[in-house]
């Protein structure tokens, strides 16, 4: 039975089904560090999805990660490599593999959803691809620490890792729009109602000087 199951999965992966459009930009691809993270991210696009639909997208993303690209070149059976990733995720309890006729579908478990959320949080970065327009973005947090101290501490740690400058204890600044990333973190921590992101077209001269020197020194602007 186990052998039949493996053969069914490999056969399903090798089917030439229409390719699903997964929206991964180059920045997001660069942040995915392993084959497991890539497949987990692709599986997370839909509730239940055919493994054969994921396969061609997984291969494309594997080729975008240097270490995985080298591994693929050494393999004569790339679909078997993808199948092994599915079985690894299944053993970890992150996905369920479901039979429907002669096809195999994948579904994220609750553990898989939590793992994917953690991966997204770990890989979160603010895009700096565009040229800086000279304006600053402020993150203002008014979190009641009596009831939300742990969330407030977690937010500060994440904001620090994202590279925002602490202008005041509850005010952080960045030269590019961090709205999407801050909203993601605050939604996860369930403190979004206490946090505001705003853009300032003009700030005090002393603050402007400090911020400009800081971010120029880091090569961000």
N, C-alpha and C positions, 0 to 999 in steps of 0.2 A: 504493500500500500504506500509506503514512504517513497519507494522508487517511482511509482506511478505518479505520485504527487509532484515530484521534482520534474519528471518528464513533461507533465502537463503545464507547469509553470514556464519551463524553457520554451515549449512550443507556443505558449501564449505570448511570450515576449518576442518571439520571432515573427509573429503575424504582422503583415503590413497593413496596419490600420491608419486612418487619417490622423495626422499629427495635431495634437491640441496646442493651442497658443498659450504658453505660460509666459507671464510678463516678468522677466527678470532683467534688470539693467546690469551693466557691466560692474557697477559698484557692488551690487548685491551678490553677483556671482563670485567676485573676488573675496567676499567675506565668508563664503561657505567653504569650510576647510577639509571636509571629508566626503566620501561617497555616501555615507549614511546620512549626513546632513542634507545633501542634495536630494536624495530620494525622499527623505522625510518632508522636505520643503515642497517637493512636487506633489506628494501624496496629500499634503495639507491644503492644496488648492481646492479640492472637492471632498465631499463626504465619503463617497465610495467611487473608486475609479479603476478602470482596467489597467493591469500592469503593462499591457502592450501599448497603451496610450502614453504611459510615462517613459517607456524605454528609449525612443528616439530623442526625447528631450534630455533625459539623463545622460545619454551618450554625448550630446552637444555640450552639456555643462561640464562633464568629466574632462572633455578636451580643453576647457577653459582654465582648468586648474593644473599647473605644471606637474605636480607629483602624480596626479591621477592620469594625466596624459601619457606620462612615461610608463605607467603601469598598463595602460591600454595597449601601448605599442608592443609590450611583451606578451600580450595575450592574443591567441588566435580565435578566441570565442568571447567577444565582448558581452554578448547577451548572458552568458554563464556568469560573468563577473557581476552583472546587474542582479541576476537571480540570487547570487550569494549575499548581496547587500540586503535584499528582501528577507532572506532567511535570518540574517544577523538581526535585523530590526524586529522580526517575529520572536526570536529567542529572547531579546531584551524586553519583550512585551509592549513594544511601541506600535505595532500594527497587527491587524488580523488579515489573513489571506482567505478569501472566500471563493468557492466554486460556483459558477453559474454556467451550466452547460459545459462546453469545452474551453471556457475562458476562466482566468483567475483574476479576481479583483482584490484591491487592497483598501483597507479602511484603518484610519488612525484610531487607536484606543485612547482612553483618557490619559494614560501614561504618555502616549505618543504626543498628544496635544500639549501636555505640560512640558515635555522635552523640547518640542518645536518652539514653544514660547520662550523657553530658556535660551535656546539657540539664537532666536531673534533678538533677545535682550543682550546676549553676549556679543553679537555681531553688529549691534546698532551703531551707526556712524552718521554724522551730518555731512551731506554732500557739499563739496567745495569745488565742483567742476566749473562753475560759472565764475566770471570775473566779479570781484567785490565792487558793489555800487556805492560804497562810502557811507552806508547807513548801518545802524547797529540794531541788533535784536536783543530784547530783554526778556528774561524769565523771572517772574515775580511769584514768590510762594508765601502764602499766609496760612500755614498749616498749624492747626491747634495741636501742639505737641503733647498735651495732656492725654488725648485719646489716640493720637497718630504719631507718636514719637518714632517707632520703628520705620514707618513709611517715610517720614521726613528724613531720617538718617539714610535710608536706602536711596531716596531721590537725590540727596546731596552727593552720595558716593557715585551714582550714575552720571550726574551732571558733571562732576569732576572728571570722570573717565571720558565723557564726550568732549571735554576740552573747553568748556565755558569758563569765563573769567569771573571770580567772585567779587563784584564791585562792592556789595554789602553782604551782610550775613544771609539775607533771603532774596538777594538780587544778583542774577548772573547775566553775563553779556557774551554775545557771539556775533561775528560779522556776517554770518549766513543764517538763513531761516531754519530754526530748529523745531518748528511747530509740530511737524509730523512725528519726530522722534520723542519730543517731550510728551505729546499726547499719548503715544504708545506706552511710555513708561508710567505716566500718571494713571492711565486707564488700568494698567496691570496692578498698580498699587492702590487703586480705588481712591485717589486723592485729586482727581482732575478738577473737582469743583473748587479747590483751594489754590490752583495754579493758573497763572495768566501769562501768555506770550504776546509781546507787542513790539512793534518796530518804531524806532525813534529816528527822525530825520535830522535832528540837531540835539546835541548834548553839551554839557558844560565843557569849556576848553581844557581844564585840567584832566577831567575824566577822558576826554578825547585823546589827549596826549598819552595817558597811561595805557589805554586800550590799544592804541595804534602801535606803540612801542612793543607791547606784549605780543600781539598777534604777528607783527612783522618779524619779531625775534624768532617766532616759531615757524616762520615761512608760510603762514596761512593766508596772509594778504600781501 
